[in-house]
Amino acid sequence: MNPDLQLLYDDLIAQGNQSLEAALTVGATIEDLDIADLQQRATDTPDIALVYANLEKGSRNHMRAFVRNLDQRGVAYSPVYISQADFDAIVSSSMQQGAGS
C-alpha cells in the first residue's frame, strides 16, 4: 500500500462526505489529478499512448460533468493539478468520444 495515496484517498472521502457540492468537488479534483497524471506519463509506445489518450478523454468528460453540476449549484471549481488554461480549455469544449467509437 502507498501511504501517500491512502492519505489522499482518506482525505477525499472525508471531504466528499460533507455534502453533495463537496462530493462533486472531490469528483472534479480526482479527474483533475487523473489528467495531470496521464499527461506526465505520456509515451511514444502506440498502444499505451492510445489507452492513455482514451483515459484522458474520459477524465475530461467527467470533469466537464462535475463542473457543470457544480456551476448549476453556484459553486466554482478551481483546478489543483492542471493549469487554469488547460482547465478552461476542457470545460469550454464539447464532450469527446474515445477511439473506435
Buried (B, 14 or more C-beta within 10 A) or exposed (E): EEEEEEEBEEEBEEBBEEEEBBBBBBBBBBBBBBBBBBEEEEEEEEEEEEBBBBBBBBBBBBBBBBBEBBEEEEBEBEBEBBEEEBBEEBBEEEEBEBEEE
